[in-house]
Amino acid sequence: MKFFKGCLMVVGALFGLLILLAVIGTMMQSPEERAANEQKVEEIVKQEAAKEQAKKDATPTKKAETKKVEAPAPLISVTQILKDYDNNKLKAEQTYKGKRFRVKGVVTSIGSDILDKPYITIGTGDQFEIISLQCIFKKKDADKLAKLDKGQQLVVTGTVDDYIMNILMKDCEF
């Protein structure tokens, strides 16, 4: 600790000496040199102020910002996505996984998963359909889902996620 105090005192003394030398140097200048230096300082200050103003003018204000308008997700039929996954799962994952789509199909079941998240499955409406699209919603949407009926045509928007027994679609809405 004493070492740091000693270092601080030395640095402080050097700083004070530099200031003293600057003051003496300024006093030894002729009036013309002082006026020229003051003029240079004023020019630099004006240039810096102009740069700051230019930055402020170039930066959009919150009021001037426009909201980014997202294009609607592409519409596909549930028949197409089911067919694509059945035909070639790897190719289908490259095409759909992580992307947002609007999918049109028929409600085949309505329920909640083991984490109590509400979902619906949509399919083609065939009686013995093995694979369907499971659309997972937020818990707050449960009341909306409760108003749906099996067999109802519906367009659901969501992000295709994974394929585990069904094709999963998360962050769904309709």
C-alpha positions in Angstrom: 0.0 0.0 0.0 2.9 2.4 0.8 4.4 1.6 -2.6 1.2 2.7 -4.3 1.0 5.9 -2.2 4.6 6.7 -3.2 3.9 6.1 -6.9 0.8 8.3 -6.7 2.9 11.1 -5.1 5.5 10.8 -7.9 2.9 10.9 -10.6 1.2 13.9 -9.0 4.5 15.7 -8.7 5.2 15.0 -12.4 1.8 16.2 -13.4 2.2 19.4 -11.4 5.6 20.0 -13.0 4.1 19.6 -16.5 1.4 22.2 -15.7 4.0 24.6 -14.3 6.2 24.2 -17.5 3.1 24.8 -19.7 2.2 28.0 -17.8 5.8 29.3 -18.0 5.9 28.4 -21.7 2.7 30.3 -22.4 4.0 33.4 -20.4 7.2 33.5 -22.5 5.2 33.7 -25.8 4.8 37.0 -27.5 1.3 38.5 -27.7 1.2 37.7 -31.4 2.0 34.0 -30.7 -0.6 33.8 -28.0 -3.2 35.3 -30.3 -2.3 32.8 -33.1 -2.5 29.9 -30.6 -5.9 31.1 -29.3 -7.1 31.4 -32.8 -6.0 27.8 -33.6 -7.7 26.5 -30.4 -10.9 28.3 -31.4 -10.8 26.8 -34.9 -10.3 23.3 -33.4 -13.2 23.9 -31.1 -15.4 25.0 -34.0 -14.4 22.0 -36.1 -15.2 19.6 -33.2 -18.6 21.3 -32.6 -19.4 21.0 -36.4 -18.5 17.3 -36.3 -20.7 16.7 -33.3 -23.6 18.6 -35.0 -23.1 16.5 -38.1 -23.3 13.3 -36.1 -26.5 14.5 -34.4 -28.0 15.4 -37.8 -27.0 12.0 -39.2 -28.5 10.0 -36.2 -32.2 9.5 -36.7 -34.3 10.4 -33.7 -36.8 7.9 -32.3 -39.7 9.9 -33.7 -38.1 9.8 -37.2 -37.5 6.0 -37.1 -39.9 4.0 -39.1 -41.0 0.6 -38.0 -39.8 -2.3 -40.0 -42.7 -3.9 -41.8 -42.4 -7.6 -42.1 -43.7 -9.3 -45.1 -46.4 -11.9 -44.3 -45.1 -15.5 -43.9 -45.6 -17.6 -47.1 -48.7 -19.7 -47.2 -48.4 -23.4 -47.7 -50.9 -26.3 -47.4 -50.5 -28.8 -44.7 -50.7 -31.5 -47.5 -47.5 -30.0 -49.0 -45.4 -29.9 -45.8 -46.5 -33.4 -44.8 -45.7 -34.7 -48.3 -42.3 -33.0 -48.3 -41.3 -34.5 -44.9 -42.6 -37.9 -45.9 -40.6 -37.8 -49.2 -37.2 -36.5 -47.8 -36.9 -35.4 -44.2 -33.5 -33.8 -44.7 -34.5 -31.8 -47.7 -37.7 -30.7 -45.9 -35.8 -29.6 -42.8 -33.5 -27.5 -45.1 -36.6 -26.0 -46.6 -38.8 -25.4 -43.6 -36.9 -25.6 -40.2 -36.4 -22.3 -38.5 -38.6 -20.5 -41.0 -42.0 -18.9 -40.4 -44.9 -20.1 -42.5 -48.7 -19.8 -42.7 -50.1 -23.3 -43.0 -53.7 -24.1 -44.0 -55.2 -27.3 -42.9 -57.9 -29.0 -40.8 -57.9 -29.1 -37.0 -57.4 -32.8 -36.0 -56.9 -32.4 -32.2 -56.8 -29.8 -29.5 -55.0 -30.2 -26.2 -52.0 -29.3 -24.0 -48.6 -31.0 -23.9 -46.7 -32.2 -20.8 -45.4 -28.7 -20.1 -49.1 -27.5 -20.1 -48.6 -25.5 -23.4 -51.7 -25.5 -25.5 -51.5 -27.0 -29.0 -53.5 -28.0 -31.9 -52.7 -30.5 -34.6 -53.6 -29.8 -38.2 -53.7 -32.3 -41.0 -55.4 -33.0 -44.3 -58.6 -34.2 -42.6 -58.1 -37.9 -43.6 -59.4 -40.3 -41.1 -56.2 -42.4 -40.6 -53.5 -39.7 -40.8 -50.3 -40.8 -39.0 -48.2 -37.6 -39.2 -49.7 -34.1 -38.6 -48.4 -30.6 -37.9 -48.4 -29.9 -34.2 -48.8 -26.1 -33.6 -47.6 -25.0 -30.1 -49.1 -21.8 -28.7 -48.5 -19.6 -25.7 -50.4 -20.4 -22.5 -52.3 -17.1 -22.9 -53.9 -18.4 -26.1 -55.6 -21.4 -24.4 -59.0 -19.6 -24.3 -58.8 -18.9 -28.1 -58.0 -22.5 -28.8 -60.9 -23.7 -26.6 -63.3 -22.1 -29.1 -62.0 -24.3 -32.0 -63.6 -27.5 -33.1 -62.1 -30.6 -34.7 -62.6 -30.6 -38.4 -62.5 -26.8 -38.7 -60.4 -25.3 -41.5 -57.7 -23.0 -40.2 -54.6 -21.0 -41.2 -51.9 -21.1 -38.5 -48.8 -19.0 -38.6 -45.7 -20.3 -36.8 -42.0 -21.3 -37.0 -41.3 -24.8 -38.1 -39.1 -26.4 -35.4 -38.5 -30.1 -35.3 -39.9 -33.5 -36.4 -40.6 -35.7 -33.4 -43.6 -38.0 -34.2 -45.3 -34.9 -35.6 -43.8 -31.8 -37.4 -43.6 -29.3 -34.6 -44.3 -25.6 -35.2 -43.7 -23.1 -32.3 -44.7 -19.5 -31.6 -48.0 -20.2 -33.3 -50.9 -17.8 -33.8 -54.0 -17.6 -35.9 
